[in-house]
Every structure is written in structure tokens, then in C-alpha cells.
Amino acid sequence: VLADDGQLQPPTYPWTHTGALDGFDHSSVRRGFQVYKQVCSACHGLKRIAFRNLVGVAYTEDEAKEIAAEQETTDGPNDNGEMFTRPGKLSDYMKSPYPNEQAAR
């Protein structure tokens, strides 16, 4: 006896995508990110999204590098044991507008 005996299976349709996130309207994603940067980022963060996630979806690699470089990222420690700031890289995550969780509340 199989576990799926007697159960209904969901229908399959001949859609061109395989899921909700399979395809993107690139111009809409690009426009949406622009709105986020200009309006929403004052109060909302995308701390789980890295700049590399924009490559191939809405921006070229060079464009995404430029966007990342606009963000100052805290890094370190350096050879003297001090933290320092540097321009963002594709591997960096977008910063929250708040310094910590308490300030966000």
C-alpha cells in the first residue's frame, strides 16, 4: 500500500513557468527596486537581500556593483584591530535603516 493511494493530486497546467518566482518582468523589478530605494528604504530594510541578488534579475553585474558601492559597509577588523568602512560589494547585504532591532520598533 502506498502513502498516496486514494488521494487526489493537483492538476498540472501547461504554463510557461514552473512557479511564482520562476520568471520576472525585469523592468517591473527594476522599477520596484527604484521605488524602494527612493521611498521605502527610509523605514524598511532588505537585510536578507544581497546586492548579488539583483544581477540578472533587474541589473547587469556592473550596474549592481555601482549600486552596492553607494552603500558604506562596516568591515574589519583591520591590522590594528579597528573596524572600518568601505564601499559595498556584491556579496554585501543591504543595510537596515535602523542601527538595531530596538530602534526599529
N, C-alpha and C positions, 0 to 999 in steps of 0.2 A: 504494500500500500504506500503510495506516495503522499507527501505532505500537501501537495496542491490538487489532489483529486477532489472533484466536486466544487472547486472554486472557480469563479468567473475571472477571466483575465481581461485587463483593459484593452480596448481596441487599439489598433495601430493605424495611423493615417500616413499618407504619402507626402508629408510636409518636407520642405527643403532643409529644415533644421532639425536637430536632434534634441533640442531643449531650449529653455528660456534664455540661456546665456550662450547659445551656440553661434549666433550671428549678431552683429551690431550694425546699426546705422551710424557710420563713423562721423558724419557731420553733426548728428544729434548728440553723440557722446562728447565731441569736441566743444560744441556749444554749451552743453550742460556743465562741463568742467569749467568753462569760462565764466558761467553764471555763478558756480560755486566759488571760484577764486574772487570774484568781484563783490558778491553779496553774502553768501552763506558762510564763508570761512571766518567771518568776524565772530561767529558764535559756535560754529560746528567744525569738528575736525574729521580728518580721514586718516587717523593714525594707524590703521591697518592696511592702508594702500601705499605701496612703494611707487616711486616715480617710474620704475621699470614697467609697472602695470599699464602705463599709458602708451608704451611703444607698440605699434602695430594695431592699436585699437583706435586711437584718435590722433596720435602724433608719430612722426618719424623719430628715430633714435636721437638724432641731433637736436630736434625740437624739444624732446623730453629732457635732454641734458641741459638745455638752456633754462627750462622751467625749474629743474632741480637746483641749478646753480643760483637761482634767485633766493633760495631758502638758505639761511645761515644755520648750520648744524653744529651742535656741540660735540666735540670729539676729544679723544685723549685717553689717558694722559700722555704728554709728550716726554721727552728725555729728562725734563726737570720735574716730572710728576704733576704737571699742571694741566687742567682741561683747557681747551682752546676751541675757537670756532673756525669753520671752514665753509666754503661753498658746498651746497648739496651735490650728491652724486645719484645716479640711477638707483643704486641699492638702498638709499635712504628712504625712510618712511616719512610721509607728510606730517608736519607738526600739528599739535593741538593748539588752538588759540589760548589755552589756559596752561599755566605752569604745572598744575597738578589736579588731581581728582576733586579735592575740596574746593578749589577755586572755580571749578566747572559747575558746581552745584549752586 
